[in-house]
Amino acid sequence: MHHPPPHRRRASRVVLALLVSSAALLAGTTAVATPAEAADRGTGFGTWAPLSSTGWHGSMRVGDVETYCIHPGLPVATGPTTDQGVQADARGLTPQQLVSINYLVSTYGQTDDPVQAAGVGWAVKATADRDTTLHSWGYEGDSLREAIDYIMRRASPENSAAVQERAERYLAEASAIRVPRLGGTLVLTTNPDDPTRGSVAADVDPDATGGLHLDGAVFADTGTADRADVTPGRAYPILASPPRDTDGRPYTVRARGAFTVRAAAVRLFTTPGQQESAGPAEPQRFELTAEDAVARPIVFSPRIHTEARIEDGRFLDAVTLSSGENVWPRAADGSFVRLRARADVYRTGEFPVEAPVVPDGLTPVARLEVTTDPAVGPGTYTVATPDPLPGPGVYTAVWRIERVDQSPETVLHLPLRYVWAERFATPSQTRQLVPPPPSETPASTPTPAAPVAAPPAAEPPTALATTGVSAAGLAPAGVLAAVTVAIGVGVILTARRRRFPTAPA
């Protein structure tokens, strides 16, 4: 036996060691790469071989996925196949081709029915490259049905007609699938007459599916904040409500949406030197958000409690304003919203009967008005008629709060056509003005006597020149003389009537 020299044996051992090391290194490098998985024959008709006279018309199974050839004319992918993941750019296919192929392999391709799988295979190949699909096996015409029959007469003649029908139907459906629009917008609106109302709509692809969630509002028809199966473009009415802990400032409604659209992409599988095939790509998901462009004002229902009195001939009213919701709206700067209230004062001859409305025939005799202070807001405001009441009677005031009386800034905070009216002749608003009592006749006061002047000092009596009678004694003497003369005249006349009687007439 011939033995090589020792130095040659040592050299041989070194070379062998290097070869083993190199092989081990190469093996190690190959192991690091993602191992490819051989495609298996799926469901369909024909010959499962890279090249054959009939080809393979159906699916190829890679793992648990049914895939379909997208390059007609290339050998069937029987070798190691690599999953490239979802691809939106598969060897130059357009978005329309990709979305159509994805529709086919997702909707009909995951099947164990050979007729259905063959129909999908032909429709996919015709979508990817119609001309090559028609003429790869010797057919020279321009009819998909004839091209299918040209092959299926050899692969499975009894199923040829069914495969033709399926392929044409699937191809027509796939051609009608539009390339989806990824993304979109949510549109929130506010009713200008009632900020608690509005709508939300999803401006997304017409074929998108998804749902909406609202913060600060609910859907008007369901009363819930979530909605599934949203129809793209449809406006859904909403009812907004302020946060529980609001201090009356404006608030904002927000909306979130999650949607999916069919992917204009495929799950791509590649086999070196052989076919590339397409599996289903999951729908593409996207989310949208929106919020009010302008914050919504708090809407409230103001009301009044009153306590009236009459003072110094004027009608005075302590007017307490409050909110039915226990929240008085504020402006963005924190100031309270102004509110204007009015009252008509009526006069009757006696105490009227309380009624929901003012009786016909009554006319106001005075008016009152209150406007709240933006620094104070709700509370009690005292107001009086500017002029005295017209006279005695029973007076009652009827207060009203009307939306039409408010400023443009306040109108936004009141419900549409809002009116609050006080009942007529409520006890707290009805007061009587009585006439003053008649004044008593004052007792006459005696007029003090005028002071009597002292008589002048008496002068000595003046003596008459002929008789010597004093002036003081002259008056009584004259009176006596006159009486004596009168008596004498009467006696004479009586005597003459007796002596000379008057002759009859």
Number of C-alpha atoms within 10 A of each C-alpha: 3 4 7 10 9 9 9 11 12 12 12 13 12 12 12 12 12 12 12 12 12 12 12 12 12 11 11 11 10 11 10 8 8 9 12 13 16 17 24 18 19 22 22 25 21 18 16 19 15 15 15 13 12 19 22 26 30 28 32 28 18 21 12 7 19 26 29 33 27 25 20 24 18 16 19 27 27 18 19 16 22 19 19 11 12 19 17 19 14 20 11 10 17 16 18 19 23 26 24 31 35 28 25 25 27 20 14 15 28 21 19 14 14 18 25 23 30 30 29 32 30 31 31 33 23 22 22 22 17 16 15 14 23 24 16 15 17 11 17 12 11 12 11 21 17 16 21 23 20 19 21 22 14 14 20 16 14 11 16 22 17 14 27 23 14 19 25 18 14 23 21 13 13 22 16 10 17 17 19 20 15 17 18 15 14 21 18 21 19 22 11 12 14 19 22 21 20 20 19 22 21 27 18 22 20 14 15 24 18 19 18 23 18 22 16 17 25 21 22 16 10 10 11 14 17 17 16 12 11 19 19 19 15 12 17 17 18 25 21 25 19 20 15 7 6 12 15 23 21 20 18 18 25 16 22 17 22 18 24 21 22 24 25 27 29 28 21 24 25 19 21 11 11 20 23 24 26 30 29 24 24 16 15 16 16 14 16 17 17 16 17 15 12 12 15 24 24 25 24 20 18 22 18 18 14 20 16 21 19 18 11 8 15 17 27 20 22 17 20 15 21 19 15 11 10 13 18 23 26 21 17 13 7 14 16 20 24 21 22 17 23 17 20 16 21 21 25 14 10 10 16 17 10 14 12 11 12 15 12 6 5 11 13 14 12 21 18 19 16 16 13 18 16 15 11 12 19 22 13 17 15 14 15 19 17 12 11 14 19 12 11 15 18 18 27 26 30 23 24 19 21 18 21 14 15 18 13 10 11 20 21 20 25 23 16 14 10 14 16 15 17 21 17 21 23 18 16 14 24 23 19 18 19 10 9 7 6 6 6 6 6 6 6 6 6 6 6 6 6 6 6 6 6 6 6 6 6 6 6 7 10 11 12 11 8 6 7 9 14 14 11 11 9 11 11 9 11 11 10 10 11 11 10 11 10 10 10 11 10 10 10 10 10 10 10 10 10 9 8 8 8 8 5 4 3
